[in-house]
Amino acid sequence: MSAARPLTALRAIAVTATLPLLLTACGYGSEAKKDEPKAADAADAGKKLSASEVRIGYFPNLTHATALVGLQEGLIEKELSGTKVKPQSFNAGPSEIEALNGGSLDIGFIGPSPSINGYVKSKGSNLRIISGSASGGVKLVVNPDKIKTLDDLKGKKIATPQKGNTQDVAFLNWISEKGWTVDPESGKGDVSVVRTDNKVTPDAFKQGSIDGAWVPEPTASKLVSDGGSVLLDETALWPDKKFVITNIIVSQKFLKEHPDVVEAVLRGTVKTNEWIHANQDKAKASANARLAAEGGKPLDAKVIDPAWPSIAITDDPLATTLKIQSEWAVKAKLIEQPDLAGIYDLRLLNKVLKAAGKPEVSDAGLGAK
């Protein structure tokens, strides 16, 4: 499937799709077997693990619901047999990647674009994607007084969270599909792409300095609560209505030295996702409680209620969609063609899934050998 195909097929209903970023990267190569993690069997799950603590990063964002709920309910720590969880909250992918590459973070929940960036910048040596976490939860929200159709976007100011991030690349790809042009560096062109932090976007929207935004939840629903209108839910652009928005990544050093801890964390995330699916209302309240602890107050019901069902929680990293998103970044001239071979290591996840009687997931040919 080509990168352009989903957009072309759905041009009548909408627009832009998500992300990534990067250059070339190295896979496991000849060292793959030597470094292959040998995790403890499920029967050993009750034994003391090899690390006294594990540092887990995430965003205070609903698309990181696995982390929010898993930490709030203790479902991740429960699997760790006394290993202490040290949670760390981040506001942007680059800072989380910097922490992982700098050795102050072990495992992180993060989007596909910074995952690729981190992999490439370390020349394939510093991280692996070890699981999926969420799909969807991205919308184009506009001022309905200024924009009524997708064609009305021409000449308007539309925000994305960051140059080269998932939503930014998706929007640039959609603009290209419309036959319009935008300079990917400056954001200037037939549409003005305004790179704006998600925390600032709602105020910018209310003040009229932007006419809309292509953003993840809960920012999208915050804009709607301020009078915006959803012009497109990105899931409509994908044939299976699924695309990766959040991965789980790990430091390769930590994976090699503490595979038992990584496996335990993955048992916790798989059980968290199962609990979320079985307890939607409780899970939504739990995620909101964690957000309140992070930001001082919970999301209003008019924000979280429409935002929550638009996010699909999943163990599957949806690797094929990552490949498509990287093609969009290349097409937008934000990156050169990346070599992503080896970016995934799903062996421990598939072991956990198999033990739980769940189907294994695919790395789309980009996994450790």
Secondary structure, DSSP 8 states (H G I E B T S, - for coil): --SSHHHHHTTTT---------------GGGTTTT------GGGTTS--S-SEEEEEE-SSGGGHHHHHHHHTTTTGGGGTT-EEEEEE-SSHHHHHHHHHHTS-SEEEE-HHHHHHHHHHTTTSSEEEEEEEEEE-EEEEE-TTT-SSGGGGTT-EEEESSTTSHHHHHHHHHHHHTT--B-TTT--BSSEEEE--TTTHHHHHHHTS-SEEEEETTHHHHHHHTT-EEEEEGGGGSTTS--EEEEEEEEHHHHHH-HHHHHHHHHHHHHHHHHHHH-HHHHHHHHHHHHHHHHSS---HHHHHHHGGGEEE-S---HHHHHHHHHHHHHTTSS-----TT-B--HHHHHHHHHTT------TT-B--
